Amino acid sequence: MITVSNLTHRIAGKDILHDISLQIPKGQITALIGPNGAGKSTLLSAIARLTPHQTGQIMVDELEVGTSASNTLAKRLSILPQVPEIAPRLSVAELIGFGRYPYHKGHPTKVDRQKTDEAIVLFELDELHSRPLDTLSGGQKQRALLAMTYAQDTEYMLLDEPLNNLDISTSRSLMQLLRRLAETRGRTVVIVLHDINYACSYADRIVTMKDGRIGRCGAPAKIVDAGMLQHVFSTQAEVHIVNGRPLIEV
Amino acid sequence: MMYWPLCPSSNPVRSILILGFGLVVLSIASLFIGVIDLRPGDLWRDRAALELVVVSRGPRLFAILITGAALAVCGKILQMLMKNRFVEPMTVGTGQGAALGILIAAIFFPTAPLLSQMGIAAISALIASLGFIAMARRLPPTQPFLVALVGIVYGGILGAIMVFIAFQADLLQYIDIWLTGEFSGVLQGRYELLWLAALVAALSYLAADQFAIAGMGRAASINLGLNYTQVVLIGLVAISLVTAMTVVTVGMLPFVGLIVPNIVSRLYGDNLRHTLPVVAMMGAGLVLAADILGRVVRYPFEIPVGVVLGVVGAVLFIWLLYRPARYAG
């Protein structure tokens, strides 16, 4: 379980995150939703120690973020930032191999190669494995980056808007894959999503954010309604229930 | 499927073999090219010939190989740390910083041992590099050429400060030695510092993965449990040490750290664990070839290798820039 208590983050006198307390359960997909500038990415960066937090406490199971060794955390929790700046010329397999760095520290073993191959197969990158990253399409690159995050073999995966720039078929197969990871391998996925319908269809739990504060949290069917949309996104949209899940009219 | 040269299963072994063979051939040629006529057979018959090799030609060869390899490796590491393909120690002020340091050492501590003077040069090189990084951070990351351009201007300013100080201290004739690299002054007993540079460059290979990850950026590095700031600092210290030792011993050599890593990156990518050996060998080969060229082009006179590299390097660099990229990037 990830436990955030009383987290506040200020940049230039402005509260980006305001006294946030939050628990993220294991083995589930938790979707973070909210308007632009709500603080979703900042929260994710704080949990992943990319942004040092100023006040409050973040615990990943028994590990405290900020005091635990970075390398220990790297085996427990991984993050895929929103705009990964992968400038080096690497092949898909090389990139995924670097996901194993926390374990091999520069000397990959047979296990590391197995895990890399497993990620390649799971993310259907077999045909692309020796292709340089800069020759891939946006969707292929995103899949390669996710495979690298997967190869890092962490219980917790934080994904910041991984569906950006992906078409519907890639988005769906990606979300289905994440579902499988949560259900069959007990992985915990925390994912920032822009499209609430994806959150409703694939997440176990939704956490809403607005102006650096946490709003309603819970199962999609429980919290997604016209009132929530009005409050969080300031938009009026009808919500239908289809197969027991909310569907928002766009 | 199309053929992609960048492939993890095809370690650049073939390239290493070809480069190795070329290096051996050039090295032998280098030993027997010079004003004093020397033939392979003489080594057995003539004590003076053997002495020539031990005292002058051998040290020169080692100095060339080490300098070329170490500078190319440093250029690659700097490019990874700065996430910019158009920087190298000699264009971001590291080389000028080292030269400035050795000048200051020569003025204020003229009697200090060479190693201490070198230390001052290395520290000054490190400060100059950090200064450049502080400036480059404020530049838009979308404009890689701007970083290179600012580096050239920055190096120019440091160079001008050096000329001013040297002029005031009446040491102008010295700075030419540091600013234009050449190997004709290399003799036994006057180049051994370079072995230290070779050691530093070789040790940096141990951190090949760390430098490759640092090249992916701060977020990716921290995610993988890497102490990003520490890796950047270690890299900069290594680069400053190697650059200082090179500048103090043979002077500044332009373009090696720029051209070689770019060619290797195009051919084999940036997985440093596989490519750093190729970078080192190609760097050694380029400087060796340039030195031999400088020795034969106006035989029996010599053109400093720094000048040859300036010309050859500039042409190669323009070719690199204008050549259509092999990848879509």
Interface residues (C-beta under 8 A of the other chain):
Chain A: S45 A48 R49 L50 A69 S70 N71 T72 L73 A74 K75 S78 I79 P81 P84 E85 I86 A87 P88 R89 L90 S91 A93 E94 G97 F98 G99 Y101 P102 K105 G106 E127 H129 S130 R131 P132 D134 T135 Q152
Chain B: M1 W4 L6 C7 P8 S9 M80 K83 P141 L206 A207 A208 D209 Q210 A212 I213 G215 M216 G217 R218 A219 A220 I222 N223 L224 G225 L226 N227 S265 R266 G269 D270 N271 R273 Y327 A328 G329
